[in-house]
Amino acid sequence: MKHEDLSQADPVSLADLMDCRSDHEETWSAGDLEAILEHQLAADVQFDLERFDEAVGLDLPEMLRSAEGPPIRSFRDLFEHPQPSIELLDLTRRFAKACRSRGDSPLPAEIATILYLASIAAAMIKRNHRLTSLADEALRNGFDWALDQGWLDESTGRLLRQGREALESHGLESDV
């Protein structure tokens, strides 16, 4: 094995090589994204949301308990709940939006986007409430993008299709 003398290397090239940060987005395979989404949907919603917004930490257990119907323990429970809390859906939307925009996000941007759109869709179809100020066209494009992802699970896909249909049949006014 030949060892190079690093003292002769270009300092800028060395700095780039040693920089753990990347200017390029990490590329995930469809299989990776499918597994990450499944993991996130099964994740403890209280754990993730309390770490996102510590101010809500004390109220979150009460929000989770106060929902009428089945208990909400995971993101999947939240999205499949017959009448999810608007506050929980909005907190999940804000969590996903923050994950999408942060460089050190624990979630790939694609997964954060799915959570973001699922929160909006659940509020639209289950609570007749619009959680976003996005224009209808931008929201429609988001739903279409998500529905085109081959790794999207059936349950979330159904929720997003229903959200898109609700948008088409009667656009809801934004409260944001």
ChimeraX commands (.cxc) that place a marker at each C-alpha (Angstrom):
marker #1 position 0.00,0.00,0.00 radius 0.5
marker #1 position 1.41,3.35,-1.02 radius 0.5
marker #1 position 1.12,6.19,1.51 radius 0.5
marker #1 position 0.82,9.71,0.17 radius 0.5
marker #1 position 2.40,12.66,1.92 radius 0.5
marker #1 position -0.61,14.74,2.93 radius 0.5
marker #1 position 1.58,17.74,3.67 radius 0.5
marker #1 position 1.86,18.21,-0.10 radius 0.5
marker #1 position -1.88,18.04,-0.75 radius 0.5
marker #1 position -3.96,21.05,-1.70 radius 0.5
marker #1 position -5.37,22.49,1.58 radius 0.5
marker #1 position -8.78,23.26,0.04 radius 0.5
marker #1 position -9.11,19.70,-1.28 radius 0.5
marker #1 position -8.15,18.31,2.13 radius 0.5
marker #1 position -10.66,20.53,3.87 radius 0.5
marker #1 position -13.39,19.39,1.46 radius 0.5
marker #1 position -12.44,15.75,1.98 radius 0.5
marker #1 position -12.52,16.03,5.76 radius 0.5
marker #1 position -15.72,18.07,5.90 radius 0.5
marker #1 position -18.46,15.79,7.21 radius 0.5
marker #1 position -21.09,18.16,5.92 radius 0.5
marker #1 position -22.18,17.76,2.35 radius 0.5
marker #1 position -23.52,20.20,-0.19 radius 0.5
marker #1 position -25.33,17.30,-1.82 radius 0.5
marker #1 position -28.52,15.79,-0.48 radius 0.5
marker #1 position -28.18,12.23,0.64 radius 0.5
marker #1 position -29.79,9.92,-1.85 radius 0.5
marker #1 position -31.99,7.20,-0.44 radius 0.5
marker #1 position -33.19,4.18,-2.39 radius 0.5
marker #1 position -36.90,3.48,-2.67 radius 0.5
marker #1 position -36.43,0.52,-0.33 radius 0.5
marker #1 position -34.69,2.73,2.23 radius 0.5
marker #1 position -37.45,5.34,2.06 radius 0.5
marker #1 position -40.14,2.70,2.42 radius 0.5
marker #1 position -38.44,1.30,5.54 radius 0.5
marker #1 position -37.82,4.76,7.01 radius 0.5
marker #1 position -41.44,5.78,6.44 radius 0.5
marker #1 position -42.72,2.58,8.05 radius 0.5
marker #1 position -40.41,3.16,11.02 radius 0.5
marker #1 position -41.51,6.80,11.38 radius 0.5
marker #1 position -45.21,5.96,11.16 radius 0.5
marker #1 position -44.71,3.44,13.98 radius 0.5
marker #1 position -42.60,5.88,16.02 radius 0.5
marker #1 position -43.77,7.19,19.38 radius 0.5
marker #1 position -45.46,10.47,18.50 radius 0.5
marker #1 position -44.97,11.83,22.02 radius 0.5
marker #1 position -41.22,11.17,21.92 radius 0.5
marker #1 position -40.69,13.01,18.63 radius 0.5
marker #1 position -43.03,15.92,19.26 radius 0.5
marker #1 position -41.78,16.63,22.79 radius 0.5
marker #1 position -38.23,16.88,21.50 radius 0.5
marker #1 position -39.35,19.14,18.69 radius 0.5
marker #1 position -41.14,21.64,20.89 radius 0.5
marker #1 position -40.26,21.42,24.56 radius 0.5
marker #1 position -42.89,24.05,25.38 radius 0.5
marker #1 position -45.62,21.63,24.37 radius 0.5
marker #1 position -44.10,18.79,26.39 radius 0.5
marker #1 position -46.33,19.23,29.43 radius 0.5
marker #1 position -49.55,19.48,27.40 radius 0.5
marker #1 position -48.79,16.67,24.96 radius 0.5
marker #1 position -49.72,13.72,27.20 radius 0.5
marker #1 position -53.06,15.41,27.90 radius 0.5
marker #1 position -53.60,16.07,24.17 radius 0.5
marker #1 position -52.92,12.41,23.45 radius 0.5
marker #1 position -55.30,11.22,26.18 radius 0.5
marker #1 position -58.08,13.68,25.41 radius 0.5
marker #1 position -58.71,12.45,21.88 radius 0.5
marker #1 position -62.02,10.64,21.66 radius 0.5
marker #1 position -61.62,7.20,20.18 radius 0.5
marker #1 position -58.65,4.87,20.09 radius 0.5
marker #1 position -55.44,5.94,21.85 radius 0.5
marker #1 position -52.82,7.79,19.84 radius 0.5
marker #1 position -49.34,6.40,20.38 radius 0.5
marker #1 position -47.75,6.60,16.95 radius 0.5
marker #1 position -47.90,8.82,13.90 radius 0.5
marker #1 position -49.90,6.08,12.17 radius 0.5
marker #1 position -52.41,6.15,15.04 radius 0.5
marker #1 position -52.70,9.91,14.60 radius 0.5
marker #1 position -53.28,9.73,10.85 radius 0.5
marker #1 position -55.76,6.84,11.14 radius 0.5
marker #1 position -57.68,8.30,14.09 radius 0.5
marker #1 position -61.32,9.09,13.24 radius 0.5
marker #1 position -61.14,12.55,14.87 radius 0.5
marker #1 position -57.53,13.50,15.48 radius 0.5
marker #1 position -56.76,16.62,17.46 radius 0.5
marker #1 position -56.19,19.69,15.31 radius 0.5
marker #1 position -53.43,20.70,17.75 radius 0.5
marker #1 position -51.64,17.35,17.32 radius 0.5
marker #1 position -51.97,17.49,13.55 radius 0.5
marker #1 position -50.64,21.04,13.49 radius 0.5
marker #1 position -47.75,20.15,15.79 radius 0.5
marker #1 position -46.93,17.20,13.53 radius 0.5
marker #1 position -47.10,19.48,10.47 radius 0.5
marker #1 position -44.72,21.96,12.10 radius 0.5
marker #1 position -42.40,19.12,13.19 radius 0.5
marker #1 position -42.31,17.77,9.62 radius 0.5
marker #1 position -41.77,21.24,8.15 radius 0.5
marker #1 position -38.86,21.84,10.53 radius 0.5
marker #1 position -37.36,18.45,9.66 radius 0.5
marker #1 position -37.68,19.27,5.97 radius 0.5
marker #1 position -35.82,22.55,6.32 radius 0.5
marker #1 position -33.09,21.58,8.79 radius 0.5
marker #1 position -29.75,20.38,7.50 radius 0.5
marker #1 position -29.30,18.14,10.53 radius 0.5
marker #1 position -32.78,16.62,10.32 radius 0.5
marker #1 position -33.29,13.13,11.68 radius 0.5
marker #1 position -35.57,12.43,8.71 radius 0.5
marker #1 position -34.93,12.41,4.98 radius 0.5
marker #1 position -36.70,15.31,3.27 radius 0.5
marker #1 position -39.00,12.90,1.43 radius 0.5
marker #1 position -40.26,11.37,4.68 radius 0.5
marker #1 position -40.71,14.77,6.32 radius 0.5
marker #1 position -42.72,15.87,3.29 radius 0.5
marker #1 position -45.00,12.84,3.56 radius 0.5
marker #1 position -45.64,13.59,7.26 radius 0.5
marker #1 position -46.31,17.23,6.41 radius 0.5
marker #1 position -48.82,16.36,3.70 radius 0.5
marker #1 position -50.46,13.60,5.75 radius 0.5
marker #1 position -51.05,16.05,8.62 radius 0.5
marker #1 position -52.72,18.49,6.25 radius 0.5
marker #1 position -54.80,15.76,4.58 radius 0.5
marker #1 position -55.97,14.34,7.92 radius 0.5
marker #1 position -57.08,17.77,9.09 radius 0.5
marker #1 position -58.91,18.40,5.82 radius 0.5
marker #1 position -60.83,15.15,5.61 radius 0.5
marker #1 position -61.37,14.31,9.27 radius 0.5
marker #1 position -61.82,17.75,10.79 radius 0.5
marker #1 position -62.77,19.95,7.81 radius 0.5
marker #1 position -59.86,22.20,8.74 radius 0.5
marker #1 position -57.00,23.50,6.63 radius 0.5
marker #1 position -53.64,23.64,8.40 radius 0.5
marker #1 position -51.69,25.38,5.68 radius 0.5
marker #1 position -51.64,28.64,3.79 radius 0.5
marker #1 position -50.27,26.88,0.71 radius 0.5
marker #1 position -52.20,27.68,-2.44 radius 0.5
marker #1 position -54.43,24.90,-3.75 radius 0.5
marker #1 position -52.13,24.32,-6.72 radius 0.5
marker #1 position -49.05,23.91,-4.52 radius 0.5
marker #1 position -50.90,21.55,-2.21 radius 0.5
marker #1 position -52.25,19.57,-5.18 radius 0.5
marker #1 position -48.72,19.31,-6.57 radius 0.5
marker #1 position -47.51,18.05,-3.18 radius 0.5
marker #1 position -50.23,15.41,-3.01 radius 0.5
marker #1 position -49.48,14.36,-6.61 radius 0.5
marker #1 position -45.75,14.08,-5.87 radius 0.5
marker #1 position -46.41,11.97,-2.77 radius 0.5
marker #1 position -48.87,9.71,-4.55 radius 0.5
marker #1 position -46.29,9.08,-7.30 radius 0.5
marker #1 position -43.79,7.65,-4.80 radius 0.5
marker #1 position -43.63,3.88,-5.26 radius 0.5
marker #1 position -42.47,3.43,-1.67 radius 0.5
marker #1 position -45.55,5.13,-0.13 radius 0.5
marker #1 position -47.56,2.75,2.08 radius 0.5
marker #1 position -51.18,1.98,1.25 radius 0.5
marker #1 position -52.74,3.60,4.31 radius 0.5
marker #1 position -50.93,6.92,3.91 radius 0.5
marker #1 position -51.56,6.84,0.17 radius 0.5
marker #1 position -55.29,6.46,0.82 radius 0.5
marker #1 position -55.23,9.42,3.24 radius 0.5
marker #1 position -53.38,11.61,0.71 radius 0.5
marker #1 position -55.77,10.62,-2.11 radius 0.5
marker #1 position -58.72,11.56,0.10 radius 0.5
marker #1 position -57.01,14.87,0.91 radius 0.5
marker #1 position -56.50,15.58,-2.77 radius 0.5
marker #1 position -60.14,14.72,-3.51 radius 0.5
marker #1 position -61.30,17.00,-0.70 radius 0.5
marker #1 position -59.16,19.78,-2.12 radius 0.5
marker #1 position -60.70,19.29,-5.57 radius 0.5
marker #1 position -64.30,19.07,-4.35 radius 0.5
marker #1 position -64.29,21.95,-1.89 radius 0.5
marker #1 position -61.08,23.82,-1.21 radius 0.5
marker #1 position -61.03,24.75,2.46 radius 0.5
marker #1 position -60.10,28.18,3.70 radius 0.5
marker #1 position -56.78,28.35,5.50 radius 0.5
marker #1 position -56.67,29.19,9.18 radius 0.5
marker #1 position -52.91,29.62,9.07 radius 0.5
marker link #1:1,2 radius 0.2
marker link #1:2,3 radius 0.2
marker link #1:3,4 radius 0.2
marker link #1:4,5 radius 0.2
marker link #1:5,6 radius 0.2
marker link #1:6,7 radius 0.2
marker link #1:7,8 radius 0.2
marker link #1:8,9 radius 0.2
marker link #1:9,10 radius 0.2
marker link #1:10,11 radius 0.2
marker link #1:11,12 radius 0.2
marker link #1:12,13 radius 0.2
marker link #1:13,14 radius 0.2
marker link #1:14,15 radius 0.2
marker link #1:15,16 radius 0.2
marker link #1:16,17 radius 0.2
marker link #1:17,18 radius 0.2
marker link #1:18,19 radius 0.2
marker link #1:19,20 radius 0.2
marker link #1:20,21 radius 0.2
marker link #1:21,22 radius 0.2
marker link #1:22,23 radius 0.2
marker link #1:23,24 radius 0.2
marker link #1:24,25 radius 0.2
marker link #1:25,26 radius 0.2
marker link #1:26,27 radius 0.2
marker link #1:27,28 radius 0.2
marker link #1:28,29 radius 0.2
marker link #1:29,30 radius 0.2
marker link #1:30,31 radius 0.2
marker link #1:31,32 radius 0.2
marker link #1:32,33 radius 0.2
marker link #1:33,34 radius 0.2
marker link #1:34,35 radius 0.2
marker link #1:35,36 radius 0.2
marker link #1:36,37 radius 0.2
marker link #1:37,38 radius 0.2
marker link #1:38,39 radius 0.2
marker link #1:39,40 radius 0.2
marker link #1:40,41 radius 0.2
marker link #1:41,42 radius 0.2
marker link #1:42,43 radius 0.2
marker link #1:43,44 radius 0.2
marker link #1:44,45 radius 0.2
marker link #1:45,46 radius 0.2
marker link #1:46,47 radius 0.2
marker link #1:47,48 radius 0.2
marker link #1:48,49 radius 0.2
marker link #1:49,50 radius 0.2
marker link #1:50,51 radius 0.2
marker link #1:51,52 radius 0.2
marker link #1:52,53 radius 0.2
marker link #1:53,54 radius 0.2
marker link #1:54,55 radius 0.2
marker link #1:55,56 radius 0.2
marker link #1:56,57 radius 0.2
marker link #1:57,58 radius 0.2
marker link #1:58,59 radius 0.2
marker link #1:59,60 radius 0.2
marker link #1:60,61 radius 0.2
marker link #1:61,62 radius 0.2
marker link #1:62,63 radius 0.2
marker link #1:63,64 radius 0.2
marker link #1:64,65 radius 0.2
marker link #1:65,66 radius 0.2
marker link #1:66,67 radius 0.2
marker link #1:67,68 radius 0.2
marker link #1:68,69 radius 0.2
marker link #1:69,70 radius 0.2
marker link #1:70,71 radius 0.2
marker link #1:71,72 radius 0.2
marker link #1:72,73 radius 0.2
marker link #1:73,74 radius 0.2
marker link #1:74,75 radius 0.2
marker link #1:75,76 radius 0.2
marker link #1:76,77 radius 0.2
marker link #1:77,78 radius 0.2
marker link #1:78,79 radius 0.2
marker link #1:79,80 radius 0.2
marker link #1:80,81 radius 0.2
marker link #1:81,82 radius 0.2
marker link #1:82,83 radius 0.2
marker link #1:83,84 radius 0.2
marker link #1:84,85 radius 0.2
marker link #1:85,86 radius 0.2
marker link #1:86,87 radius 0.2
marker link #1:87,88 radius 0.2
marker link #1:88,89 radius 0.2
marker link #1:89,90 radius 0.2
marker link #1:90,91 radius 0.2
marker link #1:91,92 radius 0.2
marker link #1:92,93 radius 0.2
marker link #1:93,94 radius 0.2
marker link #1:94,95 radius 0.2
marker link #1:95,96 radius 0.2
marker link #1:96,97 radius 0.2
marker link #1:97,98 radius 0.2
marker link #1:98,99 radius 0.2
marker link #1:99,100 radius 0.2
marker link #1:100,101 radius 0.2
marker link #1:101,102 radius 0.2
marker link #1:102,103 radius 0.2
marker link #1:103,104 radius 0.2
marker link #1:104,105 radius 0.2
marker link #1:105,106 radius 0.2
marker link #1:106,107 radius 0.2
marker link #1:107,108 radius 0.2
marker link #1:108,109 radius 0.2
marker link #1:109,110 radius 0.2
marker link #1:110,111 radius 0.2
marker link #1:111,112 radius 0.2
marker link #1:112,113 radius 0.2
marker link #1:113,114 radius 0.2
marker link #1:114,115 radius 0.2
marker link #1:115,116 radius 0.2
marker link #1:116,117 radius 0.2
marker link #1:117,118 radius 0.2
marker link #1:118,119 radius 0.2
marker link #1:119,120 radius 0.2
marker link #1:120,121 radius 0.2
marker link #1:121,122 radius 0.2
marker link #1:122,123 radius 0.2
marker link #1:123,124 radius 0.2
marker link #1:124,125 radius 0.2
marker link #1:125,126 radius 0.2
marker link #1:126,127 radius 0.2
marker link #1:127,128 radius 0.2
marker link #1:128,129 radius 0.2
marker link #1:129,130 radius 0.2
marker link #1:130,131 radius 0.2
marker link #1:131,132 radius 0.2
marker link #1:132,133 radius 0.2
marker link #1:133,134 radius 0.2
marker link #1:134,135 radius 0.2
marker link #1:135,136 radius 0.2
marker link #1:136,137 radius 0.2
marker link #1:137,138 radius 0.2
marker link #1:138,139 radius 0.2
marker link #1:139,140 radius 0.2
marker link #1:140,141 radius 0.2
marker link #1:141,142 radius 0.2
marker link #1:142,143 radius 0.2
marker link #1:143,144 radius 0.2
marker link #1:144,145 radius 0.2
marker link #1:145,146 radius 0.2
marker link #1:146,147 radius 0.2
marker link #1:147,148 radius 0.2
marker link #1:148,149 radius 0.2
marker link #1:149,150 radius 0.2
marker link #1:150,151 radius 0.2
marker link #1:151,152 radius 0.2
marker link #1:152,153 radius 0.2
marker link #1:153,154 radius 0.2
marker link #1:154,155 radius 0.2
marker link #1:155,156 radius 0.2
marker link #1:156,157 radius 0.2
marker link #1:157,158 radius 0.2
marker link #1:158,159 radius 0.2
marker link #1:159,160 radius 0.2
marker link #1:160,161 radius 0.2
marker link #1:161,162 radius 0.2
marker link #1:162,163 radius 0.2
marker link #1:163,164 radius 0.2
marker link #1:164,165 radius 0.2
marker link #1:165,166 radius 0.2
marker link #1:166,167 radius 0.2
marker link #1:167,168 radius 0.2
marker link #1:168,169 radius 0.2
marker link #1:169,170 radius 0.2
marker link #1:170,171 radius 0.2
marker link #1:171,172 radius 0.2
marker link #1:172,173 radius 0.2
marker link #1:173,174 radius 0.2
marker link #1:174,175 radius 0.2
marker link #1:175,176 radius 0.2
view
